[in-house]
Amino acid sequence: MSGGYWDYIQHPLPSVAMDAYKVVMDGGHKYNDYDGSVMIEEYNETTLARFAEARDTILKASKMIQRMDWLLSGDDGEDCFNRRWEEELGNA
């Protein structure tokens, strides 16, 4: 079956996390996709740190949802669910 319990809501989350990380790496600059101009100047260090924290949390949530999805969809049993959770998330 390969998941699908929640219509694969976890799949776009890594993209969201990457976008948040791009903001951090670009120092808060956001570029216009049309002409490349800077749309937002800079965010302060506190804001950028929160974007970095959000990125990590979003990636973690995506992994958690994937594990639960596969269990609830019957792709993994409890033993496999717990083993994979530990491998991918530790004691999250």
Secondary structure, 3 states (H helix, E strand, C coil): CCCCCCCCCCCCHHHHHHHHHHHHHCCCCEECCCCCCEEECCCCHHHHHHHHHHHHHHHHHHHHHHHHHHHHCCCCCHHHHHHHHHHHHCCC
